[in-house]
């Protein structure tokens, strides 16, 4: 299909808005010092923590997000529209607000935090677990909304046929619904991981910024911006490169595997 020539002008503006800020970072970087700056102990520790917590958050989103998406797309529960709006709320909330919500729920003065401390002696805020929870909170809607949309587009006819043939609900879910969702699950997990990797506001509010424990790459970039701009730009470019690597290498394979 031949595209209208008029589309290319706003498309070029959109590309400029997305690409030129990264070019600005590159123009500010001393490329000769870049390997030294991104291989510093602080950068390596923050990188490892970011990858580890983002992968854990993505796995948690997979375990609880897929069932949630199926419930939203196929459920007939009262108040489902309100539930859907609540699930998607982190997409529009400022991340700092999400961090405050987690803190006042699971902090020492929150009812959830008091229960955890009284029952198990666990304090979640300002720990690595808090980083994972903050990343999960902001990233899960990216997976849920994608899977719900995929289910609605696919329709329920295959599941209905399986049910009429006598398959139990869990068998229908495992043998029909999940295979239908596999390409969308892969694509959604890539976006979820990338979003968790770049999470800043909720993390610094709920988990703090402690090197080796809660200091992820975005938090390190923010801290360095106060005292060492060159190192901050280098860490920012490392984060950009990592996100591009994940999206470029993984997402095309997911798309190629889609029906």
Secondary structure as UniProt FT lines:
FT   TURN            5..6
FT   HELIX           7..28
FT   HELIX           31..38
FT   HELIX           41..74
FT   TURN            78..79
FT   HELIX           80..87
FT   HELIX           89..92
FT   HELIX           95..106
FT   TURN            108..109
FT   HELIX           111..120
FT   TURN            125..126
FT   HELIX           128..154
FT   HELIX           157..164
FT   TURN            165..166
FT   HELIX           169..172
FT   HELIX           173..177
FT   HELIX           178..197
FT   HELIX           201..206
FT   TURN            211..214
FT   HELIX           217..225
FT   TURN            226..227
FT   HELIX           229..256
//
